[in-house]
């Protein structure tokens, strides 16, 4: 199965997702209560693990930040909200999301989203 890092790239920056038989697993570092919802880029943790930095305006109360995260990721990748689930870290800033669908198609969508968002000033 392809991963984002296996797609042709001009740089060797690691990507925060891995292929699964039924989609992708995406590693995220979420910042709730941000001034606006958006993408902060790819971060590298102290242990070398790449994470996608995302922020949401919703507070981390009663699942509001997770719901906003799911809606933002689903909307950005053209998925239904039901196709994005939090598989670990529901009460943490570091989360793993499962994106259901064809892994190759999702990897291409993810690449296009990241490239488009990171090019904007």
JOKAPE-V925898 format. One line per field, one symbol per residue. ss: DSSP state (@ for helix, = for strand, . for the rest). A space follows every 10 residues. Layout:
ss->???
//
This chain:
ss->...@@@.... ......==== ..======== =......=== ====.....= =====..... ...@@@@@@@ @@@@@@@... @@@=====.. ...======= ..@@@@@@@@ @@@@@@@@@. .
//
